[in-house]
Amino acid sequence: MSSSSTLCEYLVLLLTTLTGKWLREGERIRNPRTLLPPLVPRAQVNPPRPAQAGPPMRVRGLRGSPAGMPTAALPDEILLPGEGQVRALISCAGNPAAAFPDQRKTVAALRALDLLVQIDPWMSATARLAHYVIAPRLALETPGVSLMYDYDAAQGVAGGPVDAAAHYTPAIADPPRGSQLIDEWEFYLGIARRLGLQLSMGGGLFGGAARTPLDMTARPTTDEMLDLLCAGSRVPLAEVRRYPGGAAFPQPAIRVGPPEGPRHRFQLADPDMVTDLAAVAAGLHAPRPETGLRLVCRRMDHVRNSSVNVASTHRGRPYNPAFLHPDDLAARGLRPGDTVRLVSARDQITCVVDADPSLRRGLVSMAHAFGGLPEEDGRFRELGSSTSRLLVNDAGFERYSGQPRMSAVPVEIEPLR
């Protein structure tokens, strides 16, 4: 979340290489993805992929990357007139008004859209700006599978079980009587049907089974859609359904195969990465302006980003405190529960401080994606405080992904009496 994120990831991969942590031919894959098509791993180095491979954007010389389009550039693409200007947005269970960096610009962009559709079970800050709000069923009101864990394992990100496992759960709660709730897929299928488009399902994000064209005149069930989504998986979804509490599925086992095709070598000194590393190293010795504190990221265990911040789980504290080391609080004459103004080079927010002795001194640690719209600042003890207000989306951004600096941000604290 701080600067040089691609370089940081590259250096982590170098550690994996230098310590020999890659699997060898014949070794067994502990989690070979249960509900995705079977892996075909090879004991070989893959050729490098371009950092920017998508269509060019109109702002900041950015392009798409293997992770998709740079989210932080979307507000500028909405606000910039001319050919290619974004005029409509469908936001599915996200909350751009609270989560996107540079909140004032983001909110101005959302308000400038000709059409903003928000699919959201909560009346979030973005939902309050939307022209239409579509209410989806909640997780207990619709069947589901543990497919996201397999996606995480396939992409090598933290999350999911270490060993191969899967779980199917039927809907276990009925929607409220008289409600008009739909699953998200029903919304997109309905739009495609009205536009005369042909959709297909299956195959997974990482190859495998052929995709199946949908019958655009039929009304499938969510279970039928899940069957299509998991078509060709290593373990059939029908088998996973036989275990109500979920189960481990080590068989059929997947082992690393021999190399094939052109041989490539590890790049321990990619030229672009060496250039970026030199720039970081030079910055370590450059004089820095005196700033009091650095704002860093934090998670809170009762929320999922900006969702599920409800009374039954937040236990009387719906806001996101600004945590400091107790000595930093004392040095500023502050106590837990005091109100302060947090100021960055971009903007300021009002928030509540709290103590965390596990923090290093000089840090302010806050959870992201809290807070309402800018005009709702007075409700910070009810809605929380938007850390994205303090961020800049068009300066100091990562040159490959366009991600701005969202952690280790210089800030100052001003007590409010």
Secondary structure, DSSP 8 states (H G I E B T S, - for coil): --S-HHHHHHHHHHHHHHTT-S--TT-B-S---SSS-----BSS------S--S-B-SSTT-B-BTTBS-GGGHHHHHHS-STT---EEEEES--HHHHSSSHHHHHHHHHH-SEEEEE-SS--HHHHH-SEEE-B--GGGS-EESHHHHHHHHHT-S-S-SS-EE-EE---S---TT---B-HHHHHHHHHHHHT---EE-S-TT--S--EE--TTS---HHHHHHHHTTT-SS-HHHHTT-TT-EE---S--B-B---SS-----TT-HHHHHHHHHHHHHHHS-----SEEEEEE--TT-BTTB---HHHHTT--S--EEE-HHHHHHTT--TT-EEEEE-SS-EEEEEEEE-TTS-TTEEEEESS----GGGGGGHHHH---GGGG--SSSS--TTT-----SSEEEEEEE--
